[in-house]
Amino acid sequence: MNVAKYTRTAIALHWLIALLILVVLPLGMVMTDLELSPTKLKLYSWHKWLGVTVFALALLRIVWRL
């Protein structure tokens, strides 16, 4: 039986991405219900950069896997 073994780096990237997604989703839901304000704009900025970070980490994970 051939069982795939994952490195600690791959496992860490997986769980870091999962954790960030669990932060980004509720943040996106909350910010859309807010009135236009500096707080809403700050949340949009955090949401955007967390999404970019998730994307970059996902690319890093793919490169690591190759």
LUMKOLMI-679737 format. One record per residue (C-alpha): residue in one letter; x, z, y. Coordinates in Angstrom, 3 decimals, padded with zeros to 6 digits. Example, Ala and Ser with C-alpha at 12.3 -4.5 7.8 and 13.67 -1.06 7.14 Angstrom:
<kolses>
+----+----------+----------+----------+
: aa :        x :        z :        y :
+----+----------+----------+----------+
:  A :  012.300 :  007.800 : -004.500 :
:  S :  013.670 :  007.140 : -001.060 :
+----+----------+----------+----------+
</kolses>
This chain:
<kolses>
+----+----------+----------+----------+
: aa :        x :        z :        y :
+----+----------+----------+----------+
:  M :  000.000 :  000.000 :  000.000 :
:  N :  001.412 : -001.077 :  003.366 :
:  V :  000.514 :  001.436 :  006.081 :
:  A :  001.309 :  000.585 :  009.705 :
:  K :  003.484 :  003.215 :  011.345 :
:  Y :  003.340 :  003.604 :  015.095 :
:  T :  006.175 :  004.933 :  017.225 :
:  R :  005.756 :  007.989 :  019.402 :
:  T :  005.943 :  005.711 :  022.428 :
:  A :  003.058 :  003.560 :  021.157 :
:  I :  000.974 :  006.665 :  020.420 :
:  A :  001.748 :  008.149 :  023.849 :
:  L :  000.807 :  004.897 :  025.607 :
:  H : -002.428 :  004.727 :  023.618 :
:  W : -003.532 :  008.236 :  024.558 :
:  L : -002.393 :  007.909 :  028.167 :
:  I : -004.462 :  004.736 :  028.554 :
:  A : -007.445 :  006.426 :  026.871 :
:  L : -007.176 :  009.441 :  029.194 :
:  L : -006.959 :  007.258 :  032.293 :
:  I : -010.001 :  005.247 :  031.201 :
:  L : -011.916 :  008.501 :  030.757 :
:  V : -011.055 :  009.311 :  034.382 :
:  V : -011.701 :  005.831 :  035.832 :
:  L : -015.183 :  005.336 :  034.357 :
:  P : -016.857 :  008.456 :  035.794 :
:  L : -014.991 :  007.953 :  039.066 :
:  G : -016.483 :  004.452 :  039.322 :
:  M : -019.970 :  005.758 :  038.595 :
:  V : -019.725 :  008.534 :  041.175 :
:  M : -018.253 :  006.458 :  043.978 :
:  T : -020.920 :  003.754 :  043.823 :
:  D : -023.629 :  006.310 :  044.663 :
:  L : -021.863 :  007.577 :  047.789 :
:  E : -022.620 :  006.475 :  051.330 :
:  L : -019.855 :  004.595 :  053.151 :
:  S : -017.385 :  007.253 :  054.280 :
:  P : -013.654 :  008.013 :  054.231 :
:  T : -014.204 :  009.865 :  050.941 :
:  K : -015.822 :  006.811 :  049.337 :
:  L : -012.976 :  004.584 :  050.525 :
:  K : -010.426 :  007.045 :  049.128 :
:  L : -012.235 :  007.076 :  045.764 :
:  Y : -012.326 :  003.259 :  045.730 :
:  S : -008.587 :  003.238 :  046.343 :
:  W : -007.939 :  005.744 :  043.517 :
:  H : -010.237 :  003.780 :  041.196 :
:  K : -008.423 :  000.537 :  041.985 :
:  W : -004.929 :  001.947 :  041.467 :
:  L : -005.889 :  003.774 :  038.294 :
:  G : -007.281 :  000.481 :  036.991 :
:  V : -004.069 : -001.334 :  037.910 :
:  T : -002.106 :  001.419 :  036.156 :
:  V : -004.240 :  001.099 :  033.012 :
:  F : -003.672 : -002.667 :  033.054 :
:  A :  000.097 : -002.273 :  033.502 :
:  L :  000.278 :  000.305 :  030.711 :
:  A : -001.755 : -001.977 :  028.440 :
:  L :  000.700 : -004.817 :  029.114 :
:  L :  003.588 : -002.444 :  028.435 :
:  R :  001.938 : -001.419 :  025.183 :
:  I :  001.598 : -005.063 :  024.099 :
:  V :  005.246 : -005.752 :  024.967 :
:  W :  006.301 : -002.602 :  023.104 :
:  R :  004.319 : -003.729 :  020.038 :
:  L :  005.975 : -007.168 :  020.045 :
+----+----------+----------+----------+
</kolses>
